[in-house]
Amino acid sequence: MSNVSQQLISGALSGFASGICLQPFDLLKTRMQQGDGSAVPAKHGQRILHVTREVIRTNGFSGLWRGTTATLLRNVPGVAMYFTGLTQLRTLMATSPYFASMQASSQHTHGSTLPKLSVQGNLLAGATARVAVGFVLNPFTVLKARYESNLYNYNSLWGAFRSLARGGPSELFLGFWPSAIRDAPYAGLFVVFYEIIKQETGKLLPSNSSVQAASVHSFAAASSGAIATLITHPFDVIKTKMQVRSEKRYHGVLQTSATIWKQRGIEGFFDGATLRLSRKVLSSMIGWVVYEGILIFIKGHNVKETRLKEAEAAS
């Protein structure tokens, strides 16, 4: 199996696992961000409970997983393409003296299989890979947001997609620019912090076993996800408003931003922040542990097979 195939499979499994486990966070975040105006409970925690109770009352407990199929259509190929594109891009950039890490590599058997880059290299690689995948899959992002929202009465996923496609490119690529403005710094900062935290944590807890490696990757991913999420959350609110609201005041990034500011002030740009933060921390942990874990397992298996063949040839 080629390296690209291994990366695609690892990324797809990572996207599947995080999509299934964390769909309720996405649904509740979308419901909190879709509103128009200021008639909302004062406290963020009260709003989360209010929205959760409303979803369960209307659709039952399983209603928290509404839109899971749309999420998987977006996340499984999306995460696979992102991880694979990121790894391939980092591999290419590692051959350049401008982006290659100046620190000596200290790879352990269970540590990491990913190329080492400088801070600016990681920032550029993460941003480029994320925005490129976001553009390709933006129609599914819009579909996912609308399916999670209760503003659209779709009877089937196919019916929802046909309705969206009839609107043409302007509908299919709604919210791409705020998504790009959100995703470029998010992904770039995430990769930068992930590598730094992973390296520093690895010094305290050397990755000499699969369990230790998973712990290091998990902690680094969770910490990086939290930092990057808080910095970029306002653009997530703008993106969701543009994708689910049809009013003219939500057409365009600047107009949507002005509307949010007028209605809610700075607080409006952080609707659903707790849910997105929780979701990103958990998805980062699951995603990177599964991705790196599978690649490390495959690498270890290949090394054992090679040694076995060499031993058989020697005898």
Sequence and secondary structure as in RCSB ss.txt:
>XXXX:A:sequence
MSNVSQQLISGALSGFASGICLQPFDLLKTRMQQGDGSAVPAKHGQRILHVTREVIRTNGFSGLWRGTTATLLRN
VPGVAMYFTGLTQLRTLMATSPYFASMQASSQHTHGSTLPKLSVQGNLLAGATARVAVGFVLNPFTVLKARYESN
LYNYNSLWGAFRSLARGGPSELFLGFWPSAIRDAPYAGLFVVFYEIIKQETGKLLPSNSSVQAASVHSFAAASSG
AIATLITHPFDVIKTKMQVRSEKRYHGVLQTSATIWKQRGIEGFFDGATLRLSRKVLSSMIGWVVYEGILIFIKG
HNVKETRLKEAEAAS
>XXXX:A:secstr
  HHHHHHHHHHHHHHHHHHHHHHHHHHHHHHHS  SS S SSHHHHHHHHHHHHHHHH GGGGGTTHHHHHHHH
HHHHHHHHHHHHHHHHHHTTSTTTB SS     TTT  S  B HHHHHHHHHHHHHHHHHHTHHHHHHHHHHHSS
SS  S HHHHHHHHHTT HHHHTTTHHHHHHHHHHHHHHHHHHHHHHHHHHHHHS   SHHHHHHHHHHHHHHHH
HHHHHHHHHHHHHHHHHHH  SGGGSSHHHHHHHHHHHHGGGGGGTTHHHHHHHHHHHHHHHHHHHHHHHHHHHH
HHHHHHHHHHHHHH 
